[in-house]
């Protein structure tokens, strides 16, 4: 049984990002095995995120915008991002770029395999994939499934279906994406559309929901079709690509380091922000910290400041407001984005100071959020 320095269990966004950062670091000559059941050779998803300055994948971004458009309950218009840019990265471009970079390193192996088991042993992290055993100093696992049915937690889902459409008419503004359009029937949930233009006739139109119940494919498509017919002057249009995804929005307690030789990354490690479902940018930050710690100390453990945990409380309160339908979600998001220009992006990145956070909280409806706060305390402390 061959021993590796690092095994990466799961070759999706988190696993490939980690492998890329390792090869770009002083650890680039270490032996790395990547295990994944898929080839990652198709455009299966799109990541959109805001970021200050140039990021590690700047050269392969599909689109970048400095202003976005918002359509809420009391405001329709542009949102200035300040120092941030809203960035769009296609899955296929990410996979192709990282895999081409990793191919330059003979010490990096990739195997298409189904992972059967991961466990810690005194000798290292142990993995069985396609019934074959592997061992490494550290196993980085993005395949672990979170327990999303515990009643003490808030367990919602961000689920979405999107179409890349080619329109007959020049109906899109390539310089102005729509990041949230709430002009869809809410049905007591949080439902909105993204419109991310590629050019005047082509865009990704995506229907997104925050709740705990998935729709049928026909229901997603009905809302997409109705939105396009009502609000986009396409003329006729052709569906060029489709994408569908489910992201957990849960405040379940996660263990990034469940044992000495195993590290959970991505959603498995708690990298998804519970209140928004955003994962890409947080994953890049956290993996960068892991690699830096490995280089400096030989250990992959991150040490976030204790006071940073306050953002988990904020996420739980927000999820409680959504779960209990304490206030219409479209109005909550309108207040967050419109009354907190620029500050909101720093807040969602968890880079604000407490004084900034208190200012943002004063723009929220006080009674629903106060009730949610005490309900969170009751559920988390007393069960």
C-alpha positions, 0 to 999 in steps of 0.5 A: 500500500503506497503512502502519500503525503496528502490524499484529497478525497473529492476532486470538486471545487474545494479539493482541486483548489487545495491541490492547486494551492499546495502545488503553488507553495513550498510543499509543491513537491509533496506526493498528492493523490486526488480521488473523485468519482467524476471526471470534471469535464463539463460545465456543471455549475457557475460560481459568482462572488464578490472580491476585493482586488485580484484573486487566484483565478483572475485569469479565467474569470468569465465576467467581472462587474463593478456595478450590479442591479437589484430589484427589491420591495422598495428599491429598484436600481444599481448597487455600487460595490466600492472596492469590490467586484462581482465575479463570475467563474464557470465550472468548466473553466475552473476545472480545465485550468486547475487540472492543466496546472496539476498535470505539470506536477508528476507528484500529483496523481488523480484517480477516478474512484468511488470513496468507500471509507475514510478513517483515522489510524495511528499511521495516518489517514486511511482511505478505501476507494473502489475497494483499494486502500490508501494512506497519507499523512493527512486526508482532506475530505470534502465528501463527508455528509453533514447531518441536516435533520437535527431539530435544534439546528436551522436546516434550510436549502439554497436550491436553484435551476438556471438556463443559459439562453440565447435571445432573438432580441438584444435585451441584456445589458452586459455591464449590469447583472441582476443579482436579486430580482424579487419580482417572482411570486414568493409563496411565503418563501425567499425566491428570486432571479439572477440574470447574468449577461454574457452579451446583449443576447445571451445570459444565465437566468437562474431561479433561486429559493431559500427554504426547506422544500425542493421543487419538481423540475417542471416547477423550476422551469415554469417560474423561469419561463414566466419570468423571462416572458414577463420581464425580458424582451427576448423575442424567441429564445433558445436554451443553450445550457442548464444547471441545477444545484442544492446547497445546505444553509444550516447552522449545524456544528461542523468539525473541520478537524475531526481527528489527527490526520483528517481535515474536512474541507468545503461544505463538509468542513463548514465553509458554506456561509449558512445565511447565504449559501456562499461557498466559493470565496470562503473556501479559497480563504480557508484553504489558503490558511490551511496551506500556509499553516502546513508550510509554517508549522507542518499542521493543517489546523486553522486558528480563527479568532474566537470573536469571529464566532459571533458571525455564526450567531448572526447566521443562526438568527437570520436563518431563524427569521427565514425558517419561521417566516417572521418577516417577508424575506424579500423585504429583509434582503432589500433592507440589507442591501439598500440601506447598507451600501458597500458595508453589506459586502464586507459584512457578508465576508465577515470582515466588519467590526462590531460597530459596523455590524450594530449599524447594519442591525439597526436597519433590520425590522427589530421585533422579528430579529429580536424574537429570532435571537431569543429563539436561537438562544433557547434552541442552542442552549436548552434544545 
